[in-house]
């Protein structure tokens, strides 16, 4: 059996299993009801190009309907005790956990990532539901010593209202839960617009919300054309907040459009993460951490390492060890257990990777692993690639890659590498490898990034404030700060009737 035939068989079997389990919903979820329309479009497996499911392509009028239901439901949901909202979220988390393997298969089919990574995403996403279920009861206000005689001063947190949520295709499950769980815990209702390529993960979450008996209209999902639906969502006055994860270019547009209704906007945008290795860092660990920080989700991650800076004394040895590791990566279909690097979800992402590789080689970069030619498995696949002797003027040094291509460049001094790492507007995450405690503190403080990982490739989770500086975004997700994005401060001054002399 050919590779293509084997993959086709796996896709067919996985799709059949999910349909039999009732997990491949093709309708949007509005007001607690599954809503369809006549325009039904196929969804394709990015590895094979095969259609494995279909989904209704909704209109801006369906967004209007979802907003009406969300507004109606939000008034009642905000009046529910915080503990009861938390209980509802915990039921939602339990339902998701019971179906985690089916949801992981959905993610692999529509997004392409290896099945083990998809399952990791599901568990990561459930963690946010559980976290914010508890945070619902921790949204504390303040009492302030009075500034005038005979008054009481109270500051409380109240839900902002209806929230629009727009999510990307690289983490189609977790990016919804990280936002929606916080908004729901705060007492808001949500209208989710998933990426066109990956609506089934959002539908699965809606199915689990229905199973958990979340009130109708509190959690809504509308699938269709991105610009048209998001513009309509952003245009609604009753949508008081918009939370978006995606490219910086689109984030700028949404922020500009949200100004018309003065919405609260939280944005998690692009990244171009530097990975800095100092001479004193243990080399083998640095290489292993670089691999983990670069190639998860096949490099399609805003946290993925893009620029690797290695101090001159360890540069050649680091490149050699990293090349050995990159060569070992197994490329294939995400449903194949041996696969470490799956397809790019979008053909345009693969094409961008190839353009960056060609530009780097043309400009003098050394191709240590990989090729400038298309991968024989198909147009959405990119061969894991390592380029050394990269310079700052190359495309790969300037722009986010979003694929399994890593660029390595030498540096001499601490001051030099800090300046080079900061010479970019996408200040999301940075990585530092050093055994010097003093250097760890100095460098992490000097880096203009919202998150810095020292001697570790893994640092995210429900309890940490995820977000970036500069044009990498606004606001934070996760932690106690995540729920604050969906709440308003209300100050109440009460005259107590006390006598004043």
C-alpha positions as CSV (number, residue, x, y, z in Angstrom):
1,X,0.0,0.0,0.0
2,X,1.4,3.4,-0.9
3,X,1.8,6.2,1.7
4,X,-1.0,8.1,0.1
5,X,-3.4,5.1,0.3
6,X,-2.4,4.4,3.9
7,X,-3.0,8.0,4.9
8,X,-6.3,8.0,3.1
9,X,-7.4,4.9,4.9
10,X,-6.4,6.4,8.3
11,X,-8.4,9.6,7.5
12,X,-11.4,7.6,6.5
13,X,-11.3,5.4,9.6
14,X,-10.9,8.4,12.0
15,X,-13.7,10.3,10.3
16,X,-16.0,7.3,10.5
17,X,-15.2,6.8,14.2
18,X,-15.9,10.4,15.0
19,X,-19.2,10.4,13.0
20,X,-20.3,7.2,14.8
21,X,-19.6,8.9,18.1
22,X,-21.6,12.0,17.1
23,X,-18.5,14.2,17.3
24,X,-18.5,15.7,13.8
25,X,-21.1,18.4,14.1
26,X,-21.5,20.5,10.9
27,X,-23.7,23.3,12.2
28,X,-23.1,26.5,14.1
29,X,-24.3,26.7,17.7
30,X,-26.6,29.7,18.4
31,X,-28.8,30.2,21.5
32,X,-28.3,26.6,22.6
33,X,-29.5,25.3,19.2
34,X,-27.6,23.8,16.2
35,X,-28.2,26.1,13.3
36,X,-27.4,25.3,9.7
37,X,-27.9,26.8,6.3
38,X,-27.9,25.9,2.6
39,X,-24.2,26.7,2.0
40,X,-22.3,23.7,3.3
41,X,-18.6,23.5,2.4
42,X,-16.1,20.7,2.7
43,X,-13.3,20.6,5.3
44,X,-10.0,19.1,4.2
45,X,-7.2,17.2,5.8
46,X,-4.1,19.4,5.3
47,X,-1.8,16.3,4.9
48,X,-3.8,14.7,2.0
49,X,-6.1,17.4,0.8
50,X,-9.0,14.9,1.2
51,X,-12.4,16.1,2.4
52,X,-13.3,14.3,5.6
53,X,-16.2,16.4,6.9
54,X,-18.3,19.5,6.0
55,X,-19.6,22.5,7.8
56,X,-22.3,25.1,7.2
57,X,-20.9,28.5,6.0
58,X,-22.9,31.0,8.0
59,X,-23.7,34.7,7.1
60,X,-23.4,38.0,9.0
61,X,-27.1,37.7,9.8
62,X,-26.3,34.6,11.9
63,X,-23.8,36.7,13.8
64,X,-26.6,39.2,14.5
65,X,-28.8,36.3,15.8
66,X,-26.0,35.0,18.0
67,X,-25.4,38.4,19.5
68,X,-29.1,38.8,20.3
69,X,-29.1,35.4,22.1
70,X,-25.8,36.2,23.9
71,X,-27.1,39.5,25.1
72,X,-30.3,38.0,26.4
73,X,-28.4,35.1,28.1
74,X,-25.7,37.3,29.6
75,X,-28.1,39.3,31.8
76,X,-29.3,36.1,33.6
77,X,-25.8,34.5,33.6
78,X,-24.3,37.6,35.3
79,X,-26.9,37.2,38.1
80,X,-25.9,33.6,38.8
81,X,-23.7,33.1,41.9
82,X,-20.0,32.9,41.1
83,X,-19.8,29.5,42.7
84,X,-22.6,28.2,40.4
85,X,-20.8,29.6,37.3
86,X,-17.7,27.8,38.5
87,X,-19.7,24.6,38.9
88,X,-21.0,24.9,35.3
89,X,-17.5,25.4,34.0
90,X,-16.3,22.3,36.0
91,X,-19.1,20.3,34.3
92,X,-17.8,21.6,31.0
93,X,-14.3,20.5,31.8
94,X,-15.5,17.0,32.8
95,X,-17.4,16.6,29.5
96,X,-14.3,17.6,27.5
97,X,-12.1,15.3,29.5
98,X,-14.4,12.3,28.9
99,X,-14.1,13.0,25.1
100,X,-10.5,14.1,25.0
101,X,-9.3,11.4,22.6
102,X,-12.1,12.1,20.1
103,X,-11.4,15.9,20.3
104,X,-7.7,15.2,19.7
105,X,-8.5,13.3,16.5
106,X,-10.6,16.2,15.3
107,X,-7.7,18.6,15.9
108,X,-5.3,16.4,14.0
109,X,-7.7,15.9,11.0
110,X,-8.5,19.6,10.6
111,X,-5.2,21.2,11.8
112,X,-2.6,18.5,11.0
113,X,-0.5,18.4,14.2
114,X,0.6,15.0,15.5
115,X,-2.0,13.2,17.5
116,X,0.1,13.2,20.7
117,X,0.4,17.0,20.5
118,X,-3.3,17.4,19.8
119,X,-4.1,15.4,22.9
120,X,-1.7,17.7,24.8
121,X,-3.5,20.7,23.5
122,X,-6.9,19.3,24.6
123,X,-5.6,18.8,28.2
124,X,-3.9,22.2,28.2
125,X,-7.2,23.8,27.1
126,X,-9.2,21.9,29.7
127,X,-6.8,23.3,32.3
128,X,-8.0,26.8,31.6
129,X,-11.6,25.8,32.1
130,X,-10.7,24.3,35.5
131,X,-8.6,27.3,36.4
132,X,-11.2,29.9,35.7
133,X,-13.9,27.8,37.3
134,X,-12.1,28.6,40.5
135,X,-11.3,32.2,39.6
136,X,-15.0,32.9,39.3
137,X,-15.1,33.2,43.1
138,X,-11.8,35.2,43.3
139,X,-12.9,38.3,41.4
140,X,-12.5,40.5,44.4
141,X,-13.2,44.2,44.6
142,X,-12.0,46.7,47.2
143,X,-13.2,48.8,50.1
144,X,-11.4,52.1,50.2
145,X,-11.0,54.4,53.3
146,X,-13.4,57.2,52.7
147,X,-12.0,60.5,51.4
148,X,-14.9,62.5,52.7
149,X,-16.8,62.3,56.0
150,X,-20.0,60.2,56.2
151,X,-19.4,58.0,53.2
152,X,-18.5,54.4,52.3
153,X,-16.4,53.7,49.3
154,X,-16.8,50.4,47.4
155,X,-15.1,49.2,44.2
156,X,-16.5,46.0,42.6
157,X,-15.8,44.0,39.5
158,X,-18.7,43.4,37.1
159,X,-18.9,41.5,33.8
160,X,-18.2,43.7,30.7
161,X,-21.1,42.0,28.8
162,X,-21.1,40.1,25.5
163,X,-17.7,39.1,24.3
164,X,-16.6,38.4,20.8
165,X,-13.9,35.7,20.5
166,X,-11.9,35.2,17.3
167,X,-9.4,32.3,17.3
168,X,-6.7,30.9,15.0
169,X,-6.1,27.5,13.4
170,X,-2.9,26.5,15.1
171,X,-4.5,25.8,18.5
172,X,-8.2,25.5,17.6
173,X,-9.3,24.1,21.0
174,X,-7.1,25.7,23.6
175,X,-7.3,29.3,22.2
176,X,-11.1,29.1,22.7
177,X,-11.0,27.7,26.2
178,X,-8.3,30.2,27.3
179,X,-10.6,33.1,26.4
180,X,-14.1,31.7,26.8
181,X,-13.6,30.2,30.2
182,X,-12.3,33.5,31.6
183,X,-15.2,35.4,30.1
184,X,-17.8,32.9,31.3
185,X,-16.3,32.9,34.8
186,X,-16.6,36.7,34.8
187,X,-20.3,36.5,34.0
188,X,-20.1,37.3,30.3
189,X,-21.6,35.5,27.4
190,X,-19.5,34.8,24.3
191,X,-19.8,34.5,20.5
192,X,-16.9,32.5,19.1
193,X,-15.7,32.9,15.5
194,X,-13.2,30.0,14.8
195,X,-10.7,30.0,12.0
196,X,-12.3,28.8,8.7
197,X,-10.0,25.8,8.5
198,X,-10.7,24.5,12.0
199,X,-14.4,24.9,13.1
200,X,-14.9,21.3,14.3
201,X,-12.9,21.9,17.5
202,X,-15.2,24.8,18.3
203,X,-18.3,22.7,17.5
204,X,-17.0,20.0,19.8
205,X,-16.6,22.5,22.6
206,X,-20.2,23.6,21.9
207,X,-21.3,20.0,22.1
208,X,-19.6,19.6,25.5
209,X,-21.1,22.9,26.7
210,X,-24.5,21.5,25.8
211,X,-23.7,18.3,27.6
212,X,-22.6,20.3,30.6
213,X,-26.0,22.2,30.5
214,X,-24.5,25.6,30.2
215,X,-27.5,28.0,29.8
216,X,-28.6,28.5,26.1
217,X,-27.0,31.6,24.6
218,X,-24.1,31.8,27.0
219,X,-21.7,30.0,24.6
220,X,-22.3,30.5,20.8
221,X,-20.2,29.5,17.8
222,X,-20.6,30.9,14.3
223,X,-18.5,29.5,11.4
224,X,-17.9,31.2,8.1
225,X,-16.0,33.8,6.2
226,X,-13.5,35.5,8.6
227,X,-13.5,39.1,7.5
228,X,-17.3,39.3,6.9
229,X,-18.3,37.7,10.2
230,X,-15.7,39.3,12.4
231,X,-16.5,42.7,11.0
232,X,-20.2,42.2,11.8
233,X,-19.3,41.0,15.3
234,X,-17.0,44.0,15.9
235,X,-19.6,46.4,14.6
236,X,-22.2,45.4,17.3
237,X,-22.4,48.0,20.1
238,X,-23.7,45.4,22.6
239,X,-20.5,43.4,22.0
240,X,-18.4,45.2,24.7
241,X,-15.1,43.3,24.3
242,X,-13.2,41.6,21.6
243,X,-10.5,39.0,22.2
244,X,-8.4,37.9,19.2
245,X,-5.5,35.6,18.6
246,X,-3.8,35.8,15.2
247,X,-1.5,37.9,13.1
248,X,-0.4,41.4,14.0
249,X,-1.7,42.6,10.6
250,X,-5.2,41.4,11.3
251,X,-5.0,42.6,14.9
252,X,-4.3,46.2,13.8
253,X,-7.4,46.1,11.6
254,X,-9.6,44.7,14.4
255,X,-8.3,47.3,16.8
256,X,-9.0,50.1,14.4
257,X,-12.5,48.9,13.7
258,X,-13.2,48.4,17.5
259,X,-12.5,52.0,18.0
260,X,-15.9,52.9,16.5
261,X,-17.7,51.4,19.4
262,X,-14.9,51.9,21.9
263,X,-14.6,48.2,22.7
264,X,-12.3,46.7,25.2
265,X,-9.8,44.8,23.0
266,X,-7.4,42.1,24.0
267,X,-4.9,40.9,21.4
268,X,-2.5,38.0,21.3
269,X,-0.6,38.6,18.1
270,X,2.6,37.5,16.3
271,X,5.9,36.3,17.8
272,X,9.5,36.2,16.6
273,X,11.1,34.5,19.6
274,X,14.9,34.7,20.1
275,X,16.7,31.8,21.7
276,X,19.9,33.0,23.3
277,X,22.7,30.5,24.2
278,X,25.6,31.8,26.3
279,X,29.0,30.1,26.4
280,X,28.5,28.8,30.0
281,X,25.2,27.0,29.2
282,X,25.3,23.2,29.1
283,X,25.4,22.6,25.4
284,X,23.4,19.3,25.1
285,X,20.6,20.7,27.3
286,X,20.5,23.9,25.2
287,X,20.2,21.9,22.0
288,X,17.4,19.8,23.4
289,X,15.5,22.9,24.8
290,X,15.9,24.6,21.4
291,X,14.4,21.5,19.6
292,X,11.4,21.5,22.0
293,X,10.9,25.2,21.7
294,X,11.1,25.3,18.0
295,X,9.4,22.2,16.6
296,X,6.3,21.8,18.7
297,X,3.1,22.1,16.5
298,X,5.5,21.7,13.5
299,X,6.8,25.2,14.3
300,X,3.3,26.7,13.8
301,X,3.3,28.4,17.2
302,X,3.6,32.1,18.2
303,X,6.0,30.9,20.9
304,X,8.2,29.0,18.5
305,X,11.9,29.9,18.4
306,X,12.7,31.8,15.2
307,X,16.1,33.3,15.8
308,X,18.8,31.3,17.6
309,X,21.7,33.4,18.9
310,X,24.7,31.3,20.1
311,X,27.8,32.9,21.7
312,X,30.9,32.5,19.5
313,X,32.7,30.1,21.7
314,X,30.0,27.4,21.4
315,X,28.6,28.3,18.0
316,X,30.1,25.6,15.8
317,X,29.6,22.8,18.2
318,X,26.0,23.9,18.9
319,X,25.2,24.0,15.1
320,X,26.6,20.5,14.7
321,X,24.6,19.0,17.6
322,X,21.4,20.8,16.5
323,X,21.8,19.5,12.9
324,X,22.0,15.9,14.1
325,X,18.7,16.4,16.0
326,X,16.9,18.1,13.2
327,X,17.8,15.3,10.7
328,X,16.2,12.8,13.0
329,X,12.7,14.5,12.9
330,X,10.1,12.3,11.3
331,X,7.7,14.0,8.9
332,X,4.3,12.5,8.2
333,X,0.6,12.4,8.8
334,X,-0.5,13.5,12.3
335,X,-2.5,10.2,12.7
336,X,0.7,8.2,12.3
337,X,2.1,7.6,15.8
338,X,5.7,8.0,14.6
339,X,5.1,11.5,13.2
340,X,6.9,14.4,14.8
341,X,6.3,17.1,12.1
342,X,3.0,17.2,10.4
343,X,1.8,19.3,7.5
344,X,1.4,23.1,7.5
345,X,-2.3,23.8,8.0
346,X,-2.2,26.3,5.2
347,X,-0.4,26.0,1.9
348,X,0.6,29.7,2.2
349,X,2.6,29.0,5.4
350,X,4.6,26.3,3.6
351,X,5.3,28.6,0.7
352,X,6.5,31.3,3.1
353,X,8.9,28.9,4.7
354,X,10.3,27.9,1.3
355,X,10.7,31.6,0.4
356,X,12.6,32.3,3.6
357,X,14.9,29.3,3.0
358,X,15.7,30.4,-0.6
359,X,16.3,34.0,0.5
360,X,18.7,32.9,3.3
361,X,20.7,30.6,1.0
362,X,20.8,33.2,-1.7
363,X,22.2,35.7,0.8
364,X,24.9,33.5,2.1
365,X,23.3,31.3,4.8
366,X,24.6,27.7,5.1
367,X,21.9,25.0,4.7
368,X,23.0,22.5,7.2
369,X,19.8,20.4,7.1
370,X,16.9,20.5,4.7
371,X,16.4,21.6,1.1
372,X,15.2,24.5,-1.0
373,X,13.0,22.0,-2.9
374,X,9.4,21.1,-2.0
375,X,8.9,18.1,0.3
376,X,8.0,15.0,-1.7
377,X,5.0,14.3,0.6
378,X,3.1,17.2,-0.8
379,X,2.7,21.0,-0.9
380,X,1.7,21.5,2.7
381,X,4.8,19.7,4.0
382,X,8.0,21.5,4.8
383,X,11.2,19.5,5.4
384,X,12.7,20.4,8.8
385,X,15.5,22.8,8.0
386,X,18.5,24.3,9.8
387,X,20.3,27.3,8.4
388,X,23.5,28.7,10.0
389,X,25.4,31.9,9.5
390,X,22.2,33.9,9.2
391,X,22.5,37.6,9.1
392,X,20.0,40.3,10.3
393,X,19.1,41.4,6.8
394,X,17.7,38.1,5.7
395,X,13.9,37.6,5.6
396,X,14.1,34.8,8.2
397,X,15.8,37.1,10.7
398,X,13.2,39.9,10.1
399,X,9.9,38.0,9.9
400,X,8.2,35.3,11.8
401,X,8.6,31.9,10.1
402,X,5.7,29.8,11.6
403,X,7.1,26.5,10.3
404,X,9.9,23.9,11.0
405,X,12.8,26.1,9.9
406,X,15.4,27.3,12.4
407,X,17.9,30.1,11.8
408,X,21.2,30.2,13.8
409,X,23.6,33.1,14.1
410,X,26.6,33.9,16.3
411,X,27.1,36.7,18.7
412,X,30.0,38.0,20.9
413,X,28.8,40.0,23.9
414,X,25.7,40.2,26.2
415,X,25.1,43.8,25.2
416,X,25.2,42.9,21.5
417,X,22.7,40.0,21.7
418,X,20.2,42.0,23.8
419,X,20.2,44.8,21.2
420,X,19.8,42.3,18.4
421,X,17.0,40.4,20.1
422,X,15.1,43.6,20.9
423,X,15.4,44.9,17.4
424,X,11.9,43.6,16.5
425,X,8.4,44.8,17.2
426,X,7.0,41.4,18.1
427,X,7.9,41.1,21.8
428,X,6.0,38.0,22.8
429,X,8.4,35.4,24.2
430,X,12.2,35.0,24.5
431,X,14.4,32.2,25.7
432,X,17.7,32.4,27.5
433,X,20.2,29.6,28.2
434,X,22.8,30.4,30.9
435,X,24.2,29.0,34.2
436,X,25.0,32.5,35.5
437,X,22.3,33.6,37.9
438,X,23.4,37.2,37.5
439,X,23.2,37.0,33.7
440,X,19.8,35.3,33.9
441,X,18.4,38.3,35.8
442,X,20.2,41.0,33.8
443,X,19.2,39.6,30.4
444,X,15.6,38.7,31.2
445,X,15.1,42.1,32.6
446,X,16.6,43.8,29.6
447,X,14.7,41.8,27.0
448,X,11.6,43.7,25.6
449,X,9.3,40.7,25.8
450,X,6.2,39.9,27.8
451,X,7.5,36.4,28.7
452,X,11.1,35.1,29.2
453,X,11.9,31.5,29.7
454,X,15.3,30.9,31.3
455,X,16.8,27.4,30.9
456,X,13.4,25.9,29.9
457,X,11.5,25.4,26.7
458,X,8.1,25.1,28.4
459,X,6.6,27.9,30.5
460,X,2.9,28.4,29.7
461,X,-0.1,27.2,31.7
462,X,-3.4,28.4,33.2
463,X,-1.7,30.2,36.2
464,X,0.6,32.4,34.2
465,X,-0.2,35.8,32.5
466,X,0.2,35.0,28.8
467,X,0.9,38.0,26.6
468,X,3.4,40.2,24.9
469,X,4.9,43.7,24.6
470,X,5.0,46.1,21.7
471,X,3.1,44.8,18.6
472,X,2.8,41.3,20.0
473,X,-0.5,42.3,21.6
474,X,-2.5,43.9,24.4
475,X,-3.7,42.4,27.7
476,X,-3.1,39.0,29.3
477,X,-4.7,35.6,29.2
478,X,-4.6,33.0,32.0
479,X,-3.8,33.8,35.6
480,X,-5.9,36.2,37.7
481,X,-5.2,38.8,35.1
482,X,-7.1,36.8,32.4
483,X,-10.5,37.2,34.0
484,X,-9.9,41.0,34.5
485,X,-9.9,41.4,30.7
486,X,-13.6,40.7,30.8
487,X,-14.6,42.8,33.9
488,X,-15.3,46.4,34.5
489,X,-14.5,48.4,37.7
490,X,-17.5,50.0,39.3
491,X,-17.0,52.6,42.1
492,X,-19.9,53.2,44.4
493,X,-19.9,56.1,46.9
494,X,-22.6,55.6,49.6
495,X,-23.6,58.4,52.0
496,X,-24.0,56.6,55.2
497,X,-26.0,59.3,57.0
498,X,-23.4,59.7,59.7
499,X,-23.3,62.9,61.5
500,X,-20.3,65.1,60.7
501,X,-19.2,67.9,63.0
